[in-house]
Amino acid sequence: MKLTTKEQAAILEVLKTRFNQNMNRHKGLEWNAIENKFNYNPEKLWSLNEMEKTGGEPDVVDFDVESGAYIFFDCSAESPAGRRSACYDQEALESRKKFKPKHNACSMALGMGVDLMTEEDYRKLQKLGKFDTKTSSWIQTPSDIRQLGGALFADYRYGHVFVYHNGADSYYAARGFRGRLRA
């Protein structure tokens, strides 16, 4: 998956503007170093563009010194609108007998080249602002929970992060997923 030169310039401009407007999310990081990283990983711009197109408003939130990767999270105020009404994974989608949703979160994330946030990621995101105050987001679920038919989601209510469980085959208009990308 590759963007045209024009599309690359457009997503870089969106990311740069968001970076400059939200300096509290990435203290100590410099935009030029991030932008230069994409000269070596232009395919990551495609994933960021997919995050943007589905309403995620991706922004850089960290730098992994050991791997040299910048970490991007979906930073939209609510769970990305273009990724809602999805059950957890393909197995859950196939298990539904009636009223199947069109999508599942894990397959969508894979198709976008991103990972679902972990619980740790989600808690880190909530330290950067208030997210999912009206929606909720699927997060990576441990295999022992998933094997029993469950899946985890999180939201922010009453000044706290809540992590809940639900049947993996459930889906709601106000539940999507947030992605994480290492670039």
C-alpha positions as CSV (number, residue, x, y, z in Angstrom):
1,M,0.0,0.0,0.0
2,K,1.5,3.3,-1.1
3,L,0.4,6.9,-1.2
4,T,1.1,9.2,-4.1
5,T,3.6,12.0,-3.5
6,K,0.7,14.4,-3.2
7,E,-1.1,12.2,-0.7
8,Q,2.1,11.8,1.3
9,A,2.5,15.6,1.4
10,A,-1.1,16.0,2.5
11,I,-0.9,13.6,5.4
12,L,2.4,14.9,6.5
13,E,0.9,18.4,6.7
14,V,-2.0,17.2,8.7
15,L,0.3,15.4,11.1
16,K,2.6,18.4,11.4
17,T,-0.3,20.7,12.2
18,R,-1.6,18.3,14.8
19,F,1.9,17.9,16.3
20,N,2.3,21.6,16.7
21,Q,-1.2,22.1,18.2
22,N,-0.7,19.3,20.8
23,M,2.8,19.7,22.2
24,N,1.8,18.3,25.5
25,R,1.5,14.8,23.9
26,H,5.1,14.6,22.8
27,K,7.4,16.7,25.0
28,G,11.0,16.6,23.9
29,L,10.3,15.3,20.3
30,E,11.1,17.3,17.2
31,W,8.8,17.3,14.1
32,N,11.8,17.3,11.6
33,A,13.2,14.1,13.0
34,I,9.7,12.4,12.8
35,E,9.2,13.6,9.2
36,N,12.7,12.4,8.2
37,K,11.8,9.0,9.5
38,F,9.1,8.7,6.8
39,N,11.8,9.0,4.1
40,Y,12.8,5.5,5.2
41,N,9.3,4.2,6.0
42,P,6.9,5.7,3.5
43,E,4.5,2.7,4.0
44,K,3.9,3.9,7.5
45,L,2.4,7.0,6.1
46,W,-0.2,4.9,4.3
47,S,-1.3,3.4,7.7
48,L,-1.4,6.9,9.3
49,N,-3.5,8.1,6.4
50,E,-5.9,5.1,7.0
51,M,-6.1,6.1,10.7
52,E,-6.9,9.7,9.6
53,K,-9.5,8.7,7.0
54,T,-11.4,6.7,9.6
55,G,-11.5,9.5,12.1
56,G,-8.6,8.6,14.4
57,E,-6.7,11.8,14.3
58,P,-3.3,10.1,14.8
59,D,-0.5,11.9,16.7
60,V,2.9,10.9,17.9
61,V,2.9,10.2,21.6
62,D,6.3,8.6,22.3
63,F,9.7,7.6,21.0
64,D,11.2,4.1,21.7
65,V,14.9,4.8,22.1
66,E,15.8,1.1,21.9
67,S,14.1,0.5,18.5
68,G,14.2,4.1,17.2
69,A,10.5,4.0,16.5
70,Y,8.0,6.8,17.0
71,I,4.7,5.7,18.6
72,F,1.5,7.1,17.2
73,F,-1.9,6.7,18.9
74,D,-5.4,7.6,17.6
75,C,-6.1,10.8,19.6
76,S,-9.6,11.6,18.5
77,A,-11.8,12.8,21.4
78,E,-14.1,9.8,20.9
79,S,-13.5,6.4,19.4
80,P,-12.9,6.8,15.7
81,A,-16.3,7.2,13.9
82,G,-15.2,5.2,10.9
83,R,-14.4,2.1,13.0
84,R,-17.5,1.8,15.2
85,S,-20.2,-0.9,15.2
86,A,-17.6,-3.6,14.9
87,C,-17.3,-6.8,16.9
88,Y,-13.9,-7.8,18.3
89,D,-12.5,-10.3,15.8
90,Q,-13.2,-12.5,12.8
91,E,-14.1,-15.5,15.0
92,A,-16.7,-13.4,16.8
93,L,-18.1,-12.1,13.5
94,E,-18.4,-15.6,12.2
95,S,-20.1,-16.8,15.4
96,R,-23.0,-14.3,15.1
97,K,-26.1,-15.9,13.8
98,K,-28.2,-12.8,13.4
99,F,-27.6,-9.1,12.9
100,K,-23.9,-9.4,11.9
101,P,-21.9,-6.2,11.8
102,K,-20.0,-5.4,8.7
103,H,-16.6,-5.4,10.3
104,N,-14.5,-6.6,13.2
105,A,-11.9,-4.5,15.0
106,C,-8.9,-6.9,14.7
107,S,-9.3,-7.4,11.0
108,M,-9.8,-3.7,10.4
109,A,-6.6,-2.9,12.4
110,L,-4.6,-5.5,10.5
111,G,-5.9,-4.1,7.2
112,M,-4.8,-0.7,8.2
113,G,-1.3,-1.9,9.3
114,V,-1.9,-0.9,13.0
115,D,-2.3,-2.7,16.3
116,L,-5.2,-2.3,18.7
117,M,-4.1,-0.4,21.8
118,T,-3.2,-2.5,24.8
119,E,-4.6,-1.6,28.2
120,E,-1.3,0.0,29.0
121,D,-1.5,2.1,25.8
122,Y,-5.0,3.2,26.7
123,R,-4.1,4.3,30.2
124,K,-1.2,6.2,28.7
125,L,-3.5,7.9,26.2
126,Q,-5.8,9.0,29.0
127,K,-2.9,10.8,30.7
128,L,-2.7,13.1,27.6
129,G,-6.3,14.2,27.8
130,K,-9.9,13.0,28.2
131,F,-10.8,10.5,25.5
132,D,-13.9,8.2,25.1
133,T,-16.1,10.2,27.5
134,K,-19.1,9.2,25.4
135,T,-17.8,6.2,23.5
136,S,-15.7,3.1,24.2
137,S,-12.9,1.3,22.4
138,W,-12.0,-2.3,22.0
139,I,-8.4,-3.0,23.3
140,Q,-6.1,-6.0,22.9
141,T,-7.6,-9.0,24.8
142,P,-5.5,-11.6,26.5
143,S,-5.9,-15.0,24.9
144,D,-7.3,-16.7,28.0
145,I,-10.2,-14.2,28.1
146,R,-10.7,-14.5,24.3
147,Q,-10.7,-18.3,24.4
148,L,-13.7,-18.1,26.8
149,G,-15.6,-15.9,24.3
150,G,-14.8,-12.5,25.9
151,A,-13.1,-9.4,24.8
152,L,-12.0,-6.2,26.6
153,F,-12.9,-2.6,25.9
154,A,-12.2,0.7,27.8
155,D,-13.6,4.1,28.3
156,Y,-13.3,7.2,30.5
157,R,-16.1,8.1,32.9
158,Y,-16.3,9.8,36.2
159,G,-12.7,10.9,36.1
160,H,-11.4,7.3,35.7
161,V,-10.4,4.8,33.1
162,F,-12.6,1.7,33.1
163,V,-11.7,-1.6,31.5
164,Y,-14.6,-3.9,31.0
165,H,-15.5,-7.2,29.3
166,N,-18.1,-8.1,26.8
167,G,-18.8,-11.0,24.5
168,A,-16.4,-10.6,21.6
169,D,-19.4,-10.9,19.2
170,S,-21.1,-7.8,20.6
171,Y,-21.0,-4.5,18.8
172,Y,-22.4,-1.1,19.5
173,A,-22.8,2.2,17.6
174,A,-20.6,3.9,20.2
175,R,-17.8,1.3,20.3
176,G,-14.9,1.3,17.9
177,F,-11.2,0.8,18.4
178,R,-8.1,2.9,18.7
179,G,-4.9,2.1,16.9
180,R,-1.3,2.2,17.7
181,L,1.5,2.5,15.1
182,R,5.2,2.2,15.5
183,A,7.0,4.1,12.7
